[in-house]
Amino acid sequence: MFKQFIENFPGSQVYLITSLWLFLVFFIAVGIMLFRMNKEHVDYMSDLPLSEEEEI
């Protein structure tokens, strides 16, 4: 069904390549953001559900 839609849709190749690039750019941006994230903040957020003391 999708193959017929893609074959009959004018400009389908542009749509497919654009959606692939958008996915890749988003995935790479999230990966870079995760690697640049402050490790202390990650530790604080990972302990947050288990922490009994209130830090404001």
Buried (B, 14 or more C-beta within 10 A) or exposed (E): EEEEEEEEEEEEEEEEEEEEEEEEEEEEEEEEEEEEEEEEEEEEEEEEEEEEEEEE
